[in-house]
């Protein structure tokens, strides 16, 4: 069903005079139907904790680490932070999302600003200064997709190492692994989601220095409807838009909302909607069978491991 047919079906049930168009229609009934339909779609899309199956998306991306650049380090920045000059090119370096590593550069040093085509400023002072220093710039903050609503727990993996990434971490845990002796550990990557300059990013610690490693996680999409051409949307924008989440549920939710706004009894219609909603939540994606016998757990990987999760057969 499209937005138009959903609204026309709900209007016919109330009953209301069903409009021939919804989006852009100045008629009060069409505007009323649109607002209720927007509320119904948003409400239905937010029910399952990890989204409906149709809203679960896999996101793949690669780590970025540049070849070492040679420069001169001096603690001449505002407040005494390190300034690196004489770099061959800063074109691929982005402030606040790239870190730096090398002799004299503290762990977790971040590029605070890209000052010119040959100069950057870090957010920490260098422990050693001088010229001819090889510096590696690596990206540690990766932008989340535009439709990112939230990560799905236990879905973060480093496919290049066949290991699960740890996290997302809380602020306390994040500072513990960044600021304590644990920051030296590089066996498994750690993850936290933060906002940088108004946009959400996934942060990785320790700062990756391996270029092109494949990382993956699954997330819940904010898109609950889409255009007739398949473009995801966060709200109805055209009469021909169709639902990504179940359209019949949206119609049922819209129906009782219309009745309530009209001052009519809506208890039976709302109960019908809630029953259908519960059934679909229980059925969405299926479920693994439950055994009444004592389980042995996963005998190969994970908590009951007798084979390591990665880096085999070597260290």
N, C-alpha and C positions, 0 to 999 in steps of 0.2 A: 504493500500500500504506500501511497505517497502522502505528503502532508495534506494535500487537498482532499483525498479520499478519506483519510482519517478524520478530518474535521467535518466533512459532509456526513459520514456515518454517525458520528457523535451528535451532530446537530439534529439529524433525523430522529434519533432516539429520544431527545429531550422532551418535546421537539422544538426546534428553532428553524427559521427559514434558512436553508442551506445556501451559502454564497457560492458563486461560480469561480471565484478566485479568493485567495487569502492574502498572500504577500503583496503589499502595495495597495490593497483595497482599503479605502477610507471609510467604508461602511462599518458601523459600530459593532454589528454582529461578527463580521470578519475579524476585526481587531480583537474582539473579546475571545473568539475561538483561537486566534494565534497566541495570545498571551497564556491562555490555559494550556495549549498544546506545548508551548515552550516549557512551562512549569512541569507538565507531565513527563516530557522527555528527560529533563534534567533529574527529576525525582527517580524515575525508573533506572536511569543509568548509574545512579549512585548506590544502589542497594547492596550488591555483593561486596565484601571487603576488598577483594582483589579484582573487581570488575567482572563483567560477563566475559565468557570465552571470546566473544566477538570483539571485545575491547582489549584483549591481551596481545601485546606486540613484542616481538623479539628485536632487540637493537644490537647490531654488530658494529664495532669500530676498531681502529688500529692505534697503537701507541705511536707517538711522534717524538723522536730524539734526533737532534741534528748532529752532523759531524763536528768534532771539536774545532773551535775557532781560537785563534791566538790574539791576545790583547794585553793591555796594561791595566793593572788594578791599583786604584788609589782610594783611600777613605776620605774622599773630598765632597761627598754628597751632603745634603742638608741633614744635620744631626750626626754626621760622621759615618754615614753608610757608604758601602763600596760603590764606586763608579768604574766601569770597565770601558776603556777607550781603545781605538785602533782596530776594531773588529772589521773583518772584510765585508760583512753585510749583516744587517739586523732585520732584513725583509721578512724572514720566516718566524721571527720571535714576536710573541704577543705579551704585553704587560698583564700581570696578575694571573695568567694561566700557565706561564713557563717558569721553571726553576733553573738554577745554575749550579754546576758542580765542578770542582777542580781544586788545585792546590791553593790553600788560603781561603777558600770559600766555605762557610759553615753549612752544615746539613740543613736541608729544607729552606735554603735561601731562595727567595722569589724575585723575579724581575718586576720591580715596582713601576718602572717606566722605560719606554724605548725613546731615548732622547734624540737620536739622529740615525742616519744610515750606518754609523760606525760606533755608536755609544749606547750603553744601557746603564741604568741605576738599579742596584739591588735594594732589598729591604733590610739588610744586615751589614754590619761592618766586616771587612775581611780580616782574617787572622794573620795574613801575610800579604804584602804588597810588592809590586814590581812589574817588570815588562816581560814579554815572551811567555805569558802564562796560557796554557791550553785550557779552555773553558768549554764544557758541554752544556748546551741548553736543551732542556727536555720539557715536554708538556705534561703537566700533572692535573690540570682541570679541563674536563671535556664537557662541552655543552650537551644538555639533554635534548631529546627531540621536541619539536614544537608542540606536540600533543601530549606531553608527559604529564600524567597526573600523580604518579607515584610508582616506586619500584616494587616489584613482587619479591617477597622475602625468599632468600636462599636460591636466587636465580642468577647470581653474579659469578661468572666463571672466566678464568684465564685459559682459553683454549690452546694457546701456544705451549703452556706448561701442563695442561690437563689437571689443573688445580682449581678448587673453588676459592673465590676471593672472600675475605673476611669483611663483615659489615652488613648494612651501613652502621657506622659507629656513632655513639652519642658524643656531645661536645667533650665530656669528661674523658671518655675512652680515646677520643681523637688526640687530645693534648697529651695523654699518657704515652701513646705510641710515637708521637712526634717529638716530645720533649724529654722523655726518659731514655734509659739505656736501650729500651726496646726498639728505638728508632734505627738501631744498627741492624736489626734482623731484616733480611731480605728474602726469606723463603716464600712467604705468601704476601700477596698485595692486600692492602687495607683500603676501605672505601668509606667515603662520607659524602653526603649531598649538601651543598651550600649555595647561597646566592652570592654572586660576584658582580658588582656594578649593576644590580637589578635583574640579572639573569641567573637561572639555576644551572649549576654544574655538578658533575660527579668528580670528586677529588680522589686522587690515588696517592697512597703513601706506602713505601718510600717512593720518591719521585722516579718514575720509570726512565731508565737510560737505555732501554732496548727499543729500537725503532721497528715498527711494523708488527709487533705482537698483537694477536687477535683477542679482543675482550668482548664479552657478551653479557647482557642481562635482559630480563623481560620486565615490561612495565604496563601499567594500566593507561589506556589512551583516554583523553578527554573527549574524543569524537564519539558521539552517540547517534549521529545521523550523517548522511552524505548526499551529495548531489547525484543526479541521474547519471553523471559521468564517473562517479566513484570517488569524488573529492570529499574527504572527511570534513565534518563541520561540528562545532560546539553548540549550534542552535539552528533551527529551521531558517533557511534563507531564500527558498524558492518553493513554489507550489509542487514542483516535481521531485523535491527532496524525498528520500526514503530513509527508513530507520536502519541503523546498525544494530541497536538493541531491538527486542521483540516489539513489532508494531502493534500487535493485538493488545499487549499490555499498555502501551501508550494510549490506545483508543479507550480501553477500560478506565484508565486513570483520568483521561480527559472527560469521560462521560460523567463520573460522579462529581468532578470539579464543576462542570457546567450546571448540574442539578443544584449543588450547594449555592453557587453564585446566583441562581434563580430563586433561591428561597424555598426549594422543594426538598422533599425527603430523599436523602441519598444514601441511607444506611445500607440498604440491600446491595446497591451498586458498588459501594466502597468495599463491602465484605466480599463481593464477587472478585473485585480486583485483588484484594489481599490474598484470597485463596489461590488465584492463578499465579500471583507473584511468588508465593511460597512454593508452589509446585515447580515453577520454572527454575527458581534458585536451587532447589534440591536436585533437579535433573540436569542443569547446565554443566556440560563437560563430563558428566558421569562421575563415578567414584570407584575406587579400588574395592574388591571384596574384603569383608572382614571375617577373619577366622576365629572360631571359638577355642581353637587349640593354642597352646603357647607358641609364640612366634620365635624364630631363630634370628630374625633381623637380617640385615645385609651382610653376607659373609665375605664379601669381596672388597667393598670400598666403604668409607665412612666410619661411623662410630664403632662398628664391630670388625674393623679392617684386619685382614691378614695379608693384604697386598696394599702397598702405599698408593695414594691417589695420583701420583705423578712422579716424574723424574726417575723412572725405572728403565732399564736395570741398573743404571749408574746412580750416582748420589742424587 
